[in-house]
Amino acid sequence: MGVSGTGKTTLATALAHALACPMLEGDTYHSSANVAKMRDGHPLTDEDRWPWLDRLGAALGDAARERGRAVAACSALRRAYRERLGAASGLRPAFVLLALDHDTIAQRMATRSGHYMPVALLDSQLATLEPPTADERALTLDSTRPPEELVAAVRAWLGLG
């Protein structure tokens, strides 16, 4: 979880590979209207996000029940979104927040190609972000660390050696 450009897809892909489980890219569960809205530089509202979170949560739950576990890359910026994912999945998901400073995120976003999320929405994402609290099943990691270190940290935190 985290704002756009923090490396969610990179970590989720590497973690899913290490755990031999499915990886779901949250971006693919957005409606075309949501993608168009973001591409045009408009932040999503909660009303835009609920159906997306429900679709992703249901797919995550199905994949985890079928394969024993699954990994998803998803912003999950607010606690309510994380709770919605859990309810839609029928699971108690673990979340990993990839933390990174504003300027590095902006630089990453500006240099990637083919993604609909413009740098102009970074500030609204950061304003929306509610870091997980101690009562949530969540781990915060420094996104500047190499992916293999992040995977090792997540595996150790989950007790998956």
Summary of the structure (lengths in Angstrom):
residues: 161
radius of gyration: 14.9
end to end distance: 21.5
largest distance: 43.1
contacts: 469
relative contact order: 0.22
helix: 55%
strand: 10%
